[in-house]
Amino acid sequence: MEMKKRINLELRNRAPEEVTELVLDNCLCVNGEIEGLNDTFKKLEFLSMANVELSSLARLPSLNKLRKLELSDNIISGGLEVLAEKCPNLTYLNLSGNKIKDLSTVEALMEMKMMKRKRKMKLVHLKNMKKRRRKKRRMKMRMKMKQAQNWEREKRKWASHT
């Protein structure tokens, strides 16, 4: 089922302005981009787009109340800085099973969150990140950000695994 059709199905005769949770798991997105989701979802706090073959977040609308975002098992490899701009209250992000090759992709998002917004992302889940040299080896990481020093320590830990 395509993403637009799935959104209409999930609305269940409600206006987009009333929806606080939206689960779009296992539907198909066209050309790896979000479609059918727009700025009218003003109260959306939880959005799940797991296993939808998503490769880009460029068409993500502004979701100011969004707190939890599930993006697991997609083909995202970058462009995460869009989240800091369009989802300023995001506190949980699941990126497990995507094509993120190194932490510098996530680092930009974390630094923008800490410095510009003065809000801290509580949890970033990066299970099964693909590594450059060892594709079969899987990595499980949980990062809890409290200050910039913790982030530096996590980067060093990750670098020692390569």
N, CA, C and O atoms as a GROMACS GRO file, in nm:
protein
  648
    1MET      N    1   0.084  -0.117   0.000
    1MET     CA    2   0.000   0.000   0.000
    1MET      C    3   0.088   0.124   0.000
    1MET      O    4   0.189   0.128   0.072
    2GLU      N    5   0.054   0.222  -0.078
    2GLU     CA    6   0.132   0.346  -0.085
    2GLU      C    7   0.109   0.433   0.039
    2GLU      O    8   0.007   0.420   0.107
    3MET      N    9   0.205   0.520   0.066
    3MET     CA   10   0.201   0.602   0.186
    3MET      C   11   0.078   0.692   0.192
    3MET      O   12   0.016   0.704   0.298
    4LYS      N   13   0.041   0.755   0.082
    4LYS     CA   14  -0.076   0.844   0.082
    4LYS      C   15  -0.202   0.768   0.121
    4LYS      O   16  -0.282   0.817   0.202
    5LYS      N   17  -0.220   0.651   0.064
    5LYS     CA   18  -0.338   0.570   0.096
    5LYS      C   19  -0.336   0.527   0.242
    5LYS      O   20  -0.439   0.526   0.309
    6ARG      N   21  -0.219   0.491   0.290
    6ARG     CA   22  -0.207   0.448   0.429
    6ARG      C   23  -0.240   0.561   0.525
    6ARG      O   24  -0.303   0.538   0.629
    7ILE      N   25  -0.198   0.683   0.493
    7ILE     CA   26  -0.229   0.798   0.578
    7ILE      C   27  -0.380   0.818   0.584
    7ILE      O   28  -0.436   0.840   0.691
    8ASN      N   29  -0.446   0.812   0.469
    8ASN     CA   30  -0.591   0.827   0.467
    8ASN      C   31  -0.660   0.718   0.549
    8ASN      O   32  -0.758   0.745   0.618
    9LEU      N   33  -0.609   0.597   0.542
    9LEU     CA   34  -0.664   0.487   0.620
    9LEU      C   35  -0.643   0.509   0.769
    9LEU      O   36  -0.735   0.487   0.848
   10GLU      N   37  -0.525   0.553   0.807
   10GLU     CA   38  -0.493   0.575   0.948
   10GLU      C   39  -0.569   0.693   1.009
   10GLU      O   40  -0.585   0.699   1.131
   11LEU      N   41  -0.614   0.786   0.928
   11LEU     CA   42  -0.689   0.901   0.981
   11LEU      C   43  -0.821   0.858   1.043
   11LEU      O   44  -0.868   0.919   1.139
   12ARG      N   45  -0.882   0.753   0.989
   12ARG     CA   46  -1.008   0.699   1.043
   12ARG      C   47  -1.114   0.806   1.063
   12ARG      O   48  -1.168   0.822   1.172
   13ASN      N   49  -1.142   0.880   0.957
   13ASN     CA   50  -1.243   0.986   0.956
   13ASN      C   51  -1.215   1.100   1.054
   13ASN      O   52  -1.307   1.169   1.097
   14ARG      N   53  -1.090   1.119   1.088
   14ARG     CA   54  -1.050   1.232   1.172
   14ARG      C   55  -0.979   1.334   1.086
   14ARG      O   56  -0.923   1.300   0.981
   15ALA      N   57  -0.980   1.457   1.129
   15ALA     CA   58  -0.905   1.562   1.060
   15ALA      C   59  -0.758   1.547   1.097
   15ALA      O   60  -0.727   1.508   1.210
   16PRO      N   61  -0.666   1.578   1.005
   16PRO     CA   62  -0.522   1.568   1.036
   16PRO      C   63  -0.481   1.652   1.158
   16PRO      O   64  -0.385   1.617   1.227
   17GLU      N   65  -0.552   1.759   1.185
   17GLU     CA   66  -0.521   1.845   1.299
   17GLU      C   67  -0.545   1.777   1.433
   17GLU      O   68  -0.491   1.821   1.534
   18GLU      N   69  -0.625   1.670   1.435
   18GLU     CA   70  -0.660   1.601   1.559
   18GLU      C   71  -0.568   1.483   1.590
   18GLU      O   72  -0.567   1.434   1.703
   19VAL      N   73  -0.492   1.437   1.494
   19VAL     CA   74  -0.412   1.315   1.509
   19VAL      C   75  -0.288   1.342   1.593
   19VAL      O   76  -0.213   1.437   1.568
   20THR      N   77  -0.266   1.256   1.694
   20THR     CA   78  -0.145   1.268   1.777
   20THR      C   79  -0.046   1.155   1.750
   20THR      O   80   0.073   1.170   1.776
   21GLU      N   81  -0.094   1.042   1.699
   21GLU     CA   82  -0.008   0.929   1.666
   21GLU      C   83  -0.038   0.880   1.526
   21GLU      O   84  -0.154   0.871   1.486
   22LEU      N   85   0.066   0.849   1.450
   22LEU     CA   86   0.049   0.801   1.314
   22LEU      C   87   0.151   0.690   1.287
   22LEU      O   88   0.272   0.711   1.298
   23VAL      N   89   0.100   0.571   1.252
   23VAL     CA   90   0.186   0.456   1.225
   23VAL      C   91   0.174   0.420   1.078
   23VAL      O   92   0.068   0.379   1.032
   24LEU      N   93   0.284   0.437   1.004
   24LEU     CA   94   0.286   0.411   0.860
   24LEU      C   95   0.381   0.297   0.826
   24LEU      O   96   0.430   0.289   0.713
   25ASP      N   97   0.407   0.210   0.920
   25ASP     CA   98   0.502   0.100   0.902
   25ASP      C   99   0.463   0.010   0.784
   25ASP      O  100   0.345  -0.017   0.761
   26ASN      N  101   0.564  -0.034   0.711
   26ASN     CA  102   0.552  -0.133   0.603
   26ASN      C  103   0.471  -0.087   0.481
   26ASN      O  104   0.434  -0.170   0.398
   27CYS      N  105   0.444   0.040   0.469
   27CYS     CA  106   0.383   0.087   0.344
   27CYS      C  107   0.496   0.131   0.250
   27CYS      O  108   0.612   0.132   0.290
   28LEU      N  109   0.464   0.166   0.127
   28LEU     CA  110   0.567   0.201   0.030
   28LEU      C  111   0.568   0.351   0.004
   28LEU      O  112   0.462   0.412  -0.015
   29CYS      N  113   0.686   0.409   0.002
   29CYS     CA  114   0.696   0.549  -0.037
   29CYS      C  115   0.754   0.555  -0.178
   29CYS      O  116   0.839   0.474  -0.216
   30VAL      N  117   0.708   0.651  -0.255
   30VAL     CA  118   0.751   0.666  -0.393
   30VAL      C  119   0.885   0.739  -0.397
   30VAL      O  120   0.900   0.844  -0.334
   31ASN      N  121   0.980   0.686  -0.470
   31ASN     CA  122   1.113   0.745  -0.489
   31ASN      C  123   1.187   0.768  -0.357
   31ASN      O  124   1.274   0.855  -0.350
   32GLY      N  125   1.154   0.694  -0.254
   32GLY     CA  126   1.224   0.704  -0.128
   32GLY      C  127   1.195   0.830  -0.050
   32GLY      O  128   1.270   0.866   0.041
   33GLU      N  129   1.086   0.898  -0.082
   33GLU     CA  130   1.053   1.023  -0.014
   33GLU      C  131   0.916   1.015   0.052
   33GLU      O  132   0.832   0.933   0.015
   34ILE      N  133   0.896   1.101   0.150
   34ILE     CA  134   0.769   1.107   0.222
   34ILE      C  135   0.666   1.174   0.133
   34ILE      O  136   0.693   1.276   0.070
   35GLU      N  137   0.547   1.116   0.130
   35GLU     CA  138   0.439   1.178   0.055
   35GLU      C  139   0.308   1.163   0.131
   35GLU      O  140   0.285   1.061   0.197
   36GLY      N  141   0.223   1.264   0.122
   36GLY     CA  142   0.094   1.261   0.189
   36GLY      C  143   0.096   1.318   0.330
   36GLY      O  144  -0.010   1.346   0.386
   37LEU      N  145   0.213   1.336   0.386
   37LEU     CA  146   0.226   1.394   0.519
   37LEU      C  147   0.256   1.542   0.500
   37LEU      O  148   0.349   1.579   0.428
   38ASN      N  149   0.178   1.628   0.567
   38ASN     CA  150   0.197   1.772   0.548
   38ASN      C  151   0.185   1.849   0.679
   38ASN      O  152   0.172   1.789   0.786
   39ASP      N  153   0.190   1.981   0.670
   39ASP     CA  154   0.190   2.068   0.788
   39ASP      C  155   0.058   2.068   0.864
   39ASP      O  156   0.051   2.126   0.973
   40THR      N  157  -0.047   2.006   0.811
   40THR     CA  158  -0.175   2.005   0.881
   40THR      C  159  -0.176   1.911   1.002
   40THR      O  160  -0.267   1.918   1.084
   41PHE      N  161  -0.077   1.826   1.015
   41PHE     CA  162  -0.066   1.735   1.130
   41PHE      C  163   0.000   1.810   1.246
   41PHE      O  164   0.110   1.776   1.287
   42LYS      N  165  -0.066   1.911   1.296
   42LYS     CA  166  -0.007   2.002   1.395
   42LYS      C  167   0.010   1.942   1.533
   42LYS      O  168   0.100   1.983   1.607
   43LYS      N  169  -0.074   1.844   1.572
   43LYS     CA  170  -0.067   1.784   1.705
   43LYS      C  171   0.009   1.652   1.709
   43LYS      O  172   0.010   1.585   1.812
   44LEU      N  173   0.071   1.614   1.599
   44LEU     CA  174   0.138   1.484   1.590
   44LEU      C  175   0.255   1.477   1.687
   44LEU      O  176   0.347   1.558   1.680
   45GLU      N  177   0.252   1.377   1.779
   45GLU     CA  178   0.357   1.359   1.877
   45GLU      C  179   0.439   1.233   1.851
   45GLU      O  180   0.555   1.226   1.891
   46PHE      N  181   0.379   1.135   1.784
   46PHE     CA  182   0.447   1.009   1.757
   46PHE      C  183   0.427   0.973   1.610
   46PHE      O  184   0.314   0.970   1.561
   47LEU      N  185   0.537   0.947   1.540
   47LEU     CA  186   0.531   0.909   1.399
   47LEU      C  187   0.622   0.790   1.377
   47LEU      O  188   0.739   0.792   1.413
   48SER      N  189   0.565   0.685   1.318
   48SER     CA  190   0.644   0.566   1.289
   48SER      C  191   0.640   0.538   1.140
   48SER      O  192   0.533   0.520   1.081
   49MET      N  193   0.758   0.536   1.079
   49MET     CA  194   0.773   0.505   0.936
   49MET      C  195   0.882   0.398   0.923
   49MET      O  196   0.984   0.419   0.857
   50ALA      N  197   0.859   0.285   0.986
   50ALA     CA  198   0.955   0.175   0.983
   50ALA      C  199   0.933   0.090   0.858
   50ALA      O  200   0.819   0.059   0.822
   51ASN      N  201   1.041   0.053   0.793
   51ASN     CA  202   1.039  -0.035   0.677
   51ASN      C  203   0.948   0.018   0.564
   51ASN      O  204   0.862  -0.054   0.514
   52VAL      N  205   0.971   0.143   0.526
   52VAL     CA  206   0.893   0.203   0.417
   52VAL      C  207   0.980   0.238   0.296
   52VAL      O  208   0.935   0.304   0.203
   53GLU      N  209   1.106   0.193   0.298
   53GLU     CA  210   1.204   0.220   0.192
   53GLU      C  211   1.231   0.370   0.177
   53GLU      O  212   1.248   0.420   0.066
   54LEU      N  213   1.236   0.439   0.289
   54LEU     CA  214   1.261   0.582   0.292
   54LEU      C  215   1.410   0.609   0.280
   54LEU      O  216   1.490   0.552   0.354
   55SER      N  217   1.449   0.696   0.186
   55SER     CA  218   1.590   0.729   0.170
   55SER      C  219   1.620   0.876   0.197
   55SER      O  220   1.736   0.915   0.212
   56SER      N  221   1.515   0.959   0.203
   56SER     CA  222   1.535   1.102   0.222
   56SER      C  223   1.429   1.159   0.316
   56SER      O  224   1.313   1.118   0.314
   57LEU      N  225   1.472   1.255   0.397
   57LEU     CA  226   1.380   1.325   0.487
   57LEU      C  227   1.352   1.466   0.437
   57LEU      O  228   1.297   1.548   0.511
   58ALA      N  229   1.390   1.495   0.314
   58ALA     CA  230   1.377   1.630   0.259
   58ALA      C  231   1.232   1.679   0.256
   58ALA      O  232   1.208   1.798   0.273
   59ARG      N  233   1.138   1.590   0.236
   59ARG     CA  234   0.997   1.630   0.225
   59ARG      C  235   0.921   1.616   0.358
   59ARG      O  236   0.798   1.618   0.360
   60LEU      N  237   0.994   1.603   0.466
   60LEU     CA  238   0.931   1.597   0.598
   60LEU      C  239   0.873   1.734   0.631
   60LEU      O  240   0.945   1.834   0.624
   61PRO      N  241   0.745   1.741   0.666
   61PRO     CA  242   0.687   1.872   0.700
   61PRO      C  243   0.730   1.917   0.840
   61PRO      O  244   0.788   1.839   0.916
   62SER      N  245   0.701   2.041   0.873
   62SER     CA  246   0.729   2.090   1.008
   62SER      C  247   0.631   2.025   1.104
   62SER      O  248   0.509   2.038   1.089
   63LEU      N  249   0.685   1.955   1.201
   63LEU     CA  250   0.604   1.886   1.302
   63LEU      C  251   0.654   1.931   1.438
   63LEU      O  252   0.732   1.861   1.502
   64ASN      N  253   0.609   2.047   1.482
   64ASN     CA  254   0.662   2.110   1.602
   64ASN      C  255   0.635   2.033   1.731
   64ASN      O  256   0.711   2.048   1.827
   65LYS      N  257   0.531   1.953   1.736
   65LYS     CA  258   0.499   1.879   1.859
   65LYS      C  259   0.552   1.736   1.858
   65LYS      O  260   0.534   1.664   1.955
   66LEU      N  261   0.617   1.695   1.750
   66LEU     CA  262   0.666   1.558   1.739
   66LEU      C  263   0.775   1.532   1.843
   66LEU      O  264   0.873   1.606   1.852
   67ARG      N  265   0.757   1.424   1.922
   67ARG     CA  266   0.853   1.388   2.024
   67ARG      C  267   0.923   1.257   1.993
   67ARG      O  268   1.040   1.240   2.026
   68LYS      N  269   0.852   1.164   1.932
   68LYS     CA  270   0.909   1.031   1.907
   68LYS      C  271   0.898   1.000   1.759
   68LYS      O  272   0.790   1.010   1.701
   69LEU      N  273   1.010   0.961   1.699
   69LEU     CA  274   1.015   0.930   1.556
   69LEU      C  275   1.084   0.796   1.535
   69LEU      O  276   1.200   0.779   1.573
   70GLU      N  277   1.014   0.704   1.474
   70GLU     CA  278   1.066   0.571   1.441
   70GLU      C  279   1.097   0.567   1.291
   70GLU      O  280   1.006   0.580   1.209
   71LEU      N  281   1.224   0.549   1.256
   71LEU     CA  282   1.265   0.542   1.116
   71LEU      C  283   1.347   0.415   1.091
   71LEU      O  284   1.434   0.415   1.003
   72SER      N  285   1.322   0.311   1.165
   72SER     CA  286   1.403   0.190   1.153
   72SER      C  287   1.378   0.116   1.022
   72SER      O  288   1.272   0.128   0.962
   73ASP      N  289   1.479   0.041   0.980
   73ASP     CA  290   1.474  -0.047   0.862
   73ASP      C  291   1.437   0.026   0.733
   73ASP      O  292   1.354  -0.022   0.656
   74ASN      N  293   1.499   0.140   0.712
   74ASN     CA  294   1.485   0.215   0.587
   74ASN      C  295   1.622   0.220   0.519
   74ASN      O  296   1.712   0.146   0.558
   75ILE      N  297   1.638   0.305   0.421
   75ILE     CA  298   1.766   0.316   0.350
   75ILE      C  299   1.823   0.457   0.361
   75ILE      O  300   1.885   0.508   0.267
   76ILE      N  301   1.801   0.519   0.475
   76ILE     CA  302   1.850   0.655   0.501
   76ILE      C  303   2.000   0.650   0.524
   76ILE      O  304   2.050   0.568   0.602
   77SER      N  305   2.073   0.738   0.456
   77SER     CA  306   2.218   0.742   0.476
   77SER      C  307   2.267   0.881   0.517
   77SER      O  308   2.384   0.896   0.552
   78GLY      N  309   2.180   0.980   0.515
   78GLY     CA  310   2.220   1.115   0.554
   78GLY      C  311   2.101   1.209   0.555
   78GLY      O  312   1.986   1.166   0.545
   79GLY      N  313   2.130   1.338   0.566
   79GLY     CA  314   2.025   1.439   0.564
   79GLY      C  315   1.948   1.450   0.693
   79GLY      O  316   1.833   1.496   0.693
   80LEU      N  317   2.008   1.410   0.804
   80LEU     CA  318   1.938   1.412   0.932
   80LEU      C  319   1.926   1.552   0.993
   80LEU      O  320   1.847   1.572   1.085
   81GLU      N  321   2.003   1.647   0.942
   81GLU     CA  322   1.995   1.783   0.996
   81GLU      C  323   1.856   1.845   0.975
   81GLU      O  324   1.820   1.939   1.044
   82VAL      N  325   1.780   1.793   0.881
   82VAL     CA  326   1.642   1.839   0.857
   82VAL      C  327   1.558   1.819   0.982
   82VAL      O  328   1.468   1.899   1.009
   83LEU      N  329   1.586   1.715   1.058
   83LEU     CA  330   1.508   1.686   1.178
   83LEU      C  331   1.520   1.796   1.283
   83LEU      O  332   1.422   1.828   1.350
   84ALA      N  333   1.637   1.854   1.298
   84ALA     CA  334   1.657   1.960   1.396
   84ALA      C  335   1.574   2.082   1.363
   84ALA      O  336   1.526   2.151   1.453
   85GLU      N  337   1.556   2.110   1.235
   85GLU     CA  338   1.479   2.225   1.192
   85GLU      C  339   1.329   2.199   1.199
   85GLU      O  340   1.253   2.284   1.246
   86LYS      N  341   1.287   2.084   1.152
   86LYS     CA  342   1.144   2.058   1.136
   86LYS      C  343   1.079   1.990   1.255
   86LYS      O  344   0.956   1.989   1.266
   87CYS      N  345   1.158   1.933   1.344
   87CYS     CA  346   1.104   1.864   1.462
   87CYS      C  347   1.179   1.912   1.586
   87CYS      O  348   1.258   1.837   1.643
   88PRO      N  349   1.158   2.036   1.629
   88PRO     CA  350   1.238   2.094   1.737
   88PRO      C  351   1.219   2.028   1.874
   88PRO      O  352   1.305   2.043   1.960
   89ASN      N  353   1.110   1.957   1.896
   89ASN     CA  354   1.085   1.894   2.026
   89ASN      C  355   1.111   1.744   2.026
   89ASN      O  356   1.067   1.674   2.118
   90LEU      N  357   1.182   1.695   1.927
   90LEU     CA  358   1.210   1.553   1.916
   90LEU      C  359   1.299   1.507   2.031
   90LEU      O  360   1.404   1.565   2.056
   91THR      N  361   1.255   1.402   2.103
   91THR     CA  362   1.334   1.350   2.215
   91THR      C  363   1.374   1.205   2.194
   91THR      O  364   1.463   1.157   2.264
   92TYR      N  365   1.314   1.134   2.100
   92TYR     CA  366   1.348   0.994   2.075
   92TYR      C  367   1.355   0.973   1.925
   92TYR      O  368   1.264   1.012   1.851
   93LEU      N  369   1.462   0.911   1.880
   93LEU     CA  370   1.482   0.884   1.739
   93LEU      C  371   1.539   0.745   1.722
   93LEU      O  372   1.641   0.712   1.781
   94ASN      N  373   1.473   0.662   1.641
   94ASN     CA  374   1.521   0.526   1.616
   94ASN      C  375   1.565   0.518   1.470
   94ASN      O  376   1.484   0.532   1.379
   95LEU      N  377   1.695   0.497   1.449
   95LEU     CA  378   1.752   0.487   1.314
   95LEU      C  379   1.810   0.348   1.288
   95LEU      O  380   1.892   0.333   1.198
   96SER      N  381   1.770   0.250   1.364
   96SER     CA  382   1.828   0.116   1.348
   96SER      C  383   1.796   0.059   1.210
   96SER      O  384   1.687   0.080   1.157
   97GLY      N  385   1.891  -0.014   1.154
   97GLY     CA  386   1.872  -0.080   1.026
   97GLY      C  387   1.877   0.010   0.905
   97GLY      O  388   1.829  -0.030   0.798
   98ASN      N  389   1.932   0.130   0.916
   98ASN     CA  390   1.948   0.219   0.801
   98ASN      C  391   2.089   0.208   0.745
   98ASN      O  392   2.170   0.131   0.797
   99LYS      N  393   2.119   0.284   0.641
   99LYS     CA  394   2.249   0.276   0.575
   99LYS      C  395   2.346   0.384   0.623
   99LYS      O  396   2.423   0.438   0.544
  100ILE      N  397   2.340   0.416   0.749
  100ILE     CA  398   2.430   0.516   0.806
  100ILE      C  399   2.566   0.450   0.827
  100ILE      O  400   2.576   0.348   0.896
  101LYS      N  401   2.669   0.508   0.768
  101LYS     CA  402   2.801   0.445   0.771
  101LYS      C  403   2.890   0.496   0.883
  101LYS      O  404   2.977   0.422   0.930
  102ASP      N  405   2.871   0.618   0.926
  102ASP     CA  406   2.953   0.666   1.036
  102ASP      C  407   2.875   0.766   1.120
  102ASP      O  408   2.771   0.817   1.080
  103LEU      N  409   2.928   0.792   1.237
  103LEU     CA  410   2.859   0.878   1.333
  103LEU      C  411   2.858   1.024   1.293
  103LEU      O  412   2.782   1.102   1.352
  104SER      N  413   2.937   1.065   1.197
  104SER     CA  414   2.936   1.206   1.158
  104SER      C  415   2.800   1.245   1.102
  104SER      O  416   2.761   1.362   1.108
  105THR      N  417   2.727   1.150   1.047
  105THR     CA  418   2.593   1.176   0.996
  105THR      C  419   2.499   1.214   1.110
  105THR      O  420   2.418   1.305   1.095
  106VAL      N  421   2.511   1.146   1.221
  106VAL     CA  422   2.426   1.173   1.337
  106VAL      C  423   2.480   1.289   1.418
  106VAL      O  424   2.405   1.361   1.483
  107GLU      N  425   2.611   1.306   1.416
  107GLU     CA  426   2.675   1.410   1.495
  107GLU      C  427   2.621   1.549   1.462
  107GLU      O  428   2.601   1.630   1.553
  108ALA      N  429   2.599   1.578   1.335
  108ALA     CA  430   2.546   1.709   1.297
  108ALA      C  431   2.412   1.735   1.363
  108ALA      O  432   2.386   1.846   1.410
  109LEU      N  433   2.328   1.635   1.366
  109LEU     CA  434   2.197   1.648   1.430
  109LEU      C  435   2.212   1.672   1.580
  109LEU      O  436   2.144   1.758   1.635
  110MET      N  437   2.297   1.598   1.645
  110MET     CA  438   2.314   1.611   1.789
  110MET      C  439   2.371   1.747   1.827
  110MET      O  440   2.327   1.807   1.925
  111GLU      N  441   2.469   1.795   1.751
  111GLU     CA  442   2.527   1.925   1.782
  111GLU      C  443   2.426   2.036   1.762
  111GLU      O  444   2.421   2.130   1.841
  112MET      N  445   2.346   2.027   1.657
  112MET     CA  446   2.242   2.129   1.635
  112MET      C  447   2.142   2.128   1.749
  112MET      O  448   2.098   2.234   1.793
  113LYS      N  449   2.106   2.012   1.796
  113LYS     CA  450   2.012   2.001   1.906
  113LYS      C  451   2.069   2.065   2.032
  113LYS      O  452   1.999   2.140   2.100
  114MET      N  453   2.194   2.035   2.064
  114MET     CA  454   2.251   2.082   2.189
  114MET      C  455   2.281   2.231   2.187
  114MET      O  456   2.255   2.301   2.285
  115MET      N  457   2.335   2.281   2.077
  115MET     CA  458   2.381   2.418   2.075
  115MET      C  459   2.274   2.518   2.033
  115MET      O  460   2.258   2.622   2.097
  116LYS      N  461   2.202   2.489   1.927
  116LYS     CA  462   2.106   2.586   1.877
  116LYS      C  463   1.975   2.584   1.954
  116LYS      O  464   1.919   2.690   1.984
  117ARG      N  465   1.926   2.468   1.985
  117ARG     CA  466   1.795   2.458   2.048
  117ARG      C  467   1.802   2.452   2.200
  117ARG      O  468   1.702   2.472   2.269
  118LYS      N  469   1.921   2.423   2.253
  118LYS     CA  470   1.941   2.405   2.396
  118LYS      C  471   1.848   2.298   2.452
  118LYS      O  472   1.816   2.298   2.571
  119ARG      N  473   1.805   2.209   2.368
  119ARG     CA  474   1.728   2.091   2.408
  119ARG      C  475   1.815   1.971   2.377
  119ARG      O  476   1.891   1.972   2.280
  120LYS      N  477   1.804   1.871   2.457
  120LYS     CA  478   1.888   1.754   2.438
  120LYS      C  479   1.804   1.635   2.394
  120LYS      O  480   1.698   1.609   2.451
  121MET      N  481   1.851   1.566   2.296
  121MET     CA  482   1.784   1.445   2.254
  121MET      C  483   1.816   1.338   2.357
  121MET      O  484   1.933   1.310   2.385
  122LYS      N  485   1.715   1.278   2.412
  122LYS     CA  486   1.735   1.182   2.519
  122LYS      C  487   1.788   1.049   2.470
  122LYS      O  488   1.867   0.985   2.539
  123LEU      N  489   1.746   1.006   2.353
  123LEU     CA  490   1.789   0.874   2.309
  123LEU      C  491   1.798   0.870   2.158
  123LEU      O  492   1.705   0.910   2.088
  124VAL      N  493   1.909   0.822   2.109
  124VAL     CA  494   1.923   0.796   1.966
  124VAL      C  495   1.960   0.649   1.955
  124VAL      O  496   2.060   0.605   2.012
  125HIS      N  497   1.882   0.575   1.885
  125HIS     CA  498   1.903   0.431   1.875
  125HIS      C  499   1.961   0.400   1.738
  125HIS      O  500   1.898   0.429   1.636
  126LEU      N  501   2.079   0.341   1.734
  126LEU     CA  502   2.148   0.315   1.608
  126LEU      C  503   2.186   0.168   1.597
  126LEU      O  504   2.302   0.137   1.570
  127LYS      N  505   2.093   0.080   1.616
  127LYS     CA  506   2.122  -0.063   1.609
  127LYS      C  507   2.141  -0.104   1.463
  127LYS      O  508   2.075  -0.052   1.374
  128ASN      N  509   2.231  -0.197   1.440
  128ASN     CA  510   2.256  -0.255   1.308
  128ASN      C  511   2.307  -0.152   1.206
  128ASN      O  512   2.271  -0.158   1.089
  129MET      N  513   2.390  -0.060   1.250
  129MET     CA  514   2.450   0.035   1.157
  129MET      C  515   2.548  -0.038   1.067
  129MET      O  516   2.628  -0.118   1.116
  130LYS      N  517   2.544  -0.012   0.938
  130LYS     CA  518   2.639  -0.076   0.846
  130LYS      C  519   2.773  -0.008   0.858
  130LYS      O  520   2.781   0.115   0.866
  131LYS      N  521   2.876  -0.085   0.860
  131LYS     CA  522   3.011  -0.031   0.869
  131LYS      C  523   3.078  -0.040   0.733
  131LYS      O  524   3.044  -0.125   0.651
  132ARG      N  525   3.173   0.048   0.711
  132ARG     CA  526   3.239   0.053   0.581
  132ARG      C  527   3.314  -0.076   0.549
  132ARG      O  528   3.296  -0.131   0.440
  133ARG      N  529   3.396  -0.125   0.639
  133ARG     CA  530   3.484  -0.237   0.608
  133ARG      C  531   3.423  -0.373   0.641
  133ARG      O  532   3.457  -0.472   0.577
  134ARG      N  533   3.336  -0.378   0.738
  134ARG     CA  534   3.280  -0.506   0.781
  134ARG      C  535   3.128  -0.502   0.771
  134ARG      O  536   3.059  -0.475   0.869
  135LYS      N  537   3.079  -0.529   0.653
  135LYS     CA  538   2.935  -0.518   0.630
  135LYS      C  539   2.854  -0.618   0.710
  135LYS      O  540   2.741  -0.590   0.748
  136LYS      N  541   2.911  -0.735   0.736
  136LYS     CA  542   2.836  -0.838   0.806
  136LYS      C  543   2.830  -0.815   0.957
  136LYS      O  544   2.740  -0.863   1.025
  137ARG      N  545   2.926  -0.743   1.006
  137ARG     CA  546   2.927  -0.717   1.150
  137ARG      C  547   2.822  -0.613   1.184
  137ARG      O  548   2.813  -0.509   1.118
  138ARG      N  549   2.745  -0.638   1.281
  138ARG     CA  550   2.638  -0.546   1.320
  138ARG      C  551   2.674  -0.479   1.452
  138ARG      O  552   2.743  -0.537   1.537
  139MET      N  553   2.628  -0.360   1.468
  139MET     CA  554   2.664  -0.284   1.585
  139MET      C  555   2.540  -0.231   1.656
  139MET      O  556   2.446  -0.187   1.590
  140LYS      N  557   2.539  -0.236   1.784
  140LYS     CA  558   2.426  -0.189   1.861
  140LYS      C  559   2.475  -0.077   1.952
  140LYS      O  560   2.568  -0.095   2.031
  141MET      N  561   2.412   0.038   1.939
  141MET     CA  562   2.455   0.153   2.018
  141MET      C  563   2.336   0.224   2.081
  141MET      O  564   2.231   0.239   2.019
  142ARG      N  565   2.353   0.265   2.200
  142ARG     CA  566   2.255   0.352   2.263
  142ARG      C  567   2.330   0.472   2.319
  142ARG      O  568   2.429   0.457   2.391
  143MET      N  569   2.282   0.588   2.286
  143MET     CA  570   2.350   0.707   2.335
  143MET      C  571   2.253   0.791   2.417
  143MET      O  572   2.144   0.824   2.370
  144LYS      N  573   2.292   0.825   2.533
  144LYS     CA  574   2.211   0.913   2.614
  144LYS      C  575   2.290   1.042   2.630
  144LYS      O  576   2.398   1.045   2.689
  145MET      N  577   2.234   1.148   2.574
  145MET     CA  578   2.306   1.274   2.571
  145MET      C  579   2.268   1.361   2.691
  145MET      O  580   2.151   1.394   2.710
  146LYS      N  581   2.368   1.398   2.771
  146LYS     CA  582   2.345   1.491   2.880
  146LYS      C  583   2.431   1.616   2.864
  146LYS      O  584   2.394   1.724   2.908
  147GLN      N  585   2.546   1.597   2.799
  147GLN     CA  586   2.636   1.710   2.777
  147GLN      C  587   2.732   1.675   2.664
  147GLN      O  588   2.742   1.558   2.624
  148ALA      N  589   2.799   1.771   2.613
  148ALA     CA  590   2.887   1.752   2.498
  148ALA      C  591   3.001   1.654   2.528
  148ALA      O  592   3.047   1.586   2.437
  149GLN      N  593   3.046   1.646   2.652
  149GLN     CA  594   3.154   1.554   2.687
  149GLN      C  595   3.111   1.409   2.666
  149GLN      O  596   3.190   1.326   2.620
  150ASN      N  597   2.987   1.378   2.700
  150ASN     CA  598   2.936   1.243   2.679
  150ASN      C  599   2.938   1.209   2.531
  150ASN      O  600   2.971   1.097   2.493
  151TRP      N  601   2.904   1.304   2.447
  151TRP     CA  602   2.902   1.281   2.302
  151TRP      C  603   3.042   1.249   2.252
  151TRP      O  604   3.060   1.160   2.170
  152GLU      N  605   3.142   1.322   2.301
  152GLU     CA  606   3.280   1.297   2.260
  152GLU      C  607   3.324   1.158   2.303
  152GLU      O  608   3.393   1.089   2.227
  153ARG      N  609   3.287   1.116   2.421
  153ARG     CA  610   3.323   0.983   2.469
  153ARG      C  611   3.261   0.875   2.381
  153ARG      O  612   3.327   0.775   2.351
  154GLU      N  613   3.136   0.893   2.338
  154GLU     CA  614   3.070   0.798   2.249
  154GLU      C  615   3.140   0.792   2.113
  154GLU      O  616   3.153   0.684   2.055
  155LYS      N  617   3.184   0.905   2.062
  155LYS     CA  618   3.255   0.906   1.934
  155LYS      C  619   3.384   0.826   1.945
  155LYS      O  620   3.418   0.750   1.854
  156ARG      N  621   3.457   0.842   2.054
  156ARG     CA  622   3.581   0.768   2.073
  156ARG      C  623   3.555   0.618   2.084
  156ARG      O  624   3.631   0.538   2.029
  157LYS      N  625   3.448   0.581   2.154
  157LYS     CA  626   3.414   0.439   2.165
  157LYS      C  627   3.386   0.380   2.029
  157LYS      O  628   3.432   0.271   1.996
  158TRP      N  629   3.309   0.452   1.950
  158TRP     CA  630   3.271   0.404   1.818
  158TRP      C  631   3.393   0.392   1.727
  158TRP      O  632   3.406   0.296   1.651
  159ALA      N  633   3.483   0.490   1.735
  159ALA     CA  634   3.602   0.490   1.652
  159ALA      C  635   3.694   0.372   1.684
  159ALA      O  636   3.763   0.321   1.596
  160SER      N  637   3.693   0.329   1.808
  160SER     CA  638   3.778   0.217   1.846
  160SER      C  639   3.725   0.083   1.793
  160SER      O  640   3.799  -0.015   1.791
  161HIS      N  641   3.599   0.078   1.750
  161HIS     CA  642   3.543  -0.046   1.696
  161HIS      C  643   3.572  -0.065   1.546
  161HIS      O  644   3.547  -0.173   1.493
  162THR      N  645   3.622   0.036   1.481
  162THR     CA  646   3.647   0.025   1.336
  162THR      C  647   3.778  -0.037   1.306
  162THR      O  648   3.814  -0.054   1.189
   0.00000   0.00000   0.00000
